Amino acid sequence: MTKPHEQLEAWKVSMNLVKSVYDLTAKFPPEERYGLSQQMRRAAVSIPSNIAEGSGRNHSKEYLQFLAISRGSLAELETQLQIAVMLGFAQPTYAAFELADRAGRLLTGLHKKWSTI
């Protein structure tokens, strides 16, 4: 049985984003194991986690709060992706960049939808 959040395109895309971030950070230098790599992974995991938690709430106001947290985590991750490029750990053509952009558009759409309810 599929849970409601698993049907959301924003959740599906952000789950793919998590996978992409894990794949990318696995290639970072060993000295980044507990630095940028872990911060990126935590931010990425936070995005679909908060979508799921918010969809499990009973009130739209609570759901909006969790969507806002997801959007904040996405902004954090996008900054960290830019840092990874700046440090030479990633290329801006890596899949995570497109997935992050797409997740952002979907989260904005969800937020707008629930803001009017």
TITI-297359 format. One record per residue (C-alpha): residue in one letter; x, y, z; residue number from 1. Coordinates in steps of 0.2 Angstrom, whole numbers. Layout:
N
A  X  Y  Z  NUM
...
REM end
This chain:
117
M  0  0  0  1
T  7  17  -5  2
K  8  31  7  3
P  1  48  2  4
H  18  56  2  5
E  25  42  -10  6
Q  13  48  -23  7
L  20  66  -23  8
E  32  70  -37  9
A  41  82  -26  10
W  45  67  -14  11
K  50  56  -28  12
V  62  69  -36  13
S  69  73  -19  14
M  72  54  -16  15
N  82  53  -32  16
L  91  69  -26  17
V  97  60  -10  18
K  103  45  -21  19
S  113  58  -32  20
V  120  67  -18  21
Y  126  51  -10  22
D  134  45  -26  23
L  142  62  -28  24
T  149  63  -11  25
A  156  46  -11  26
K  169  52  -24  27
F  174  67  -12  28
P  192  66  -5  29
P  193  56  11  30
E  197  72  22  31
E  179  78  17  32
R  171  62  25  33
Y  165  72  40  34
G  164  89  33  35
L  155  95  17  36
S  150  77  12  37
Q  140  74  28  38
Q  132  91  28  39
M  126  88  10  40
R  120  71  14  41
R  110  78  30  42
A  103  92  20  43
A  97  80  5  44
V  89  68  17  45
S  80  82  26  46
I  71  86  10  47
P  60  71  7  48
S  59  67  26  49
N  50  83  29  50
I  39  81  14  51
A  34  64  21  52
E  32  71  39  53
G  22  86  34  54
S  10  75  23  55
G  7  65  39  56
R  0  80  48  57
N  -18  84  50  58
H  -18  102  47  59
S  -13  112  31  60
K  -3  125  42  61
E  8  111  49  62
Y  11  104  32  63
L  16  121  25  64
Q  28  122  40  65
F  37  106  35  66
L  37  111  16  67
A  46  127  22  68
I  58  116  31  69
S  61  106  15  70
R  63  121  5  71
G  76  128  18  72
S  86  111  17  73
L  86  112  -2  74
A  93  130  -2  75
E  106  124  10  76
L  110  109  -1  77
E  111  120  -17  78
T  124  131  -8  79
Q  134  116  -3  80
L  133  110  -21  81
Q  140  126  -27  82
I  154  125  -14  83
A  158  107  -20  84
V  160  115  -38  85
M  171  129  -31  86
L  182  117  -22  87
G  184  106  -38  88
F  174  91  -30  89
A  160  92  -43  90
Q  155  98  -60  91
P  139  109  -62  92
T  133  96  -75  93
Y  131  83  -61  94
A  113  76  -60  95
A  111  83  -42  96
F  110  100  -49  97
E  96  97  -61  98
L  87  87  -48  99
A  89  101  -35  100
D  81  113  -47  101
R  67  102  -51  102
A  63  98  -33  103
G  63  117  -29  104
R  50  120  -43  105
L  39  106  -36  106
L  41  111  -18  107
T  36  129  -23  108
G  21  122  -32  109
L  16  112  -17  110
H  18  126  -6  111
K  7  138  -16  112
K  -6  124  -18  113
W  -7  122  1  114
S  -6  140  5  115
T  -23  143  -3  116
I  -32  129  6  117
REM end
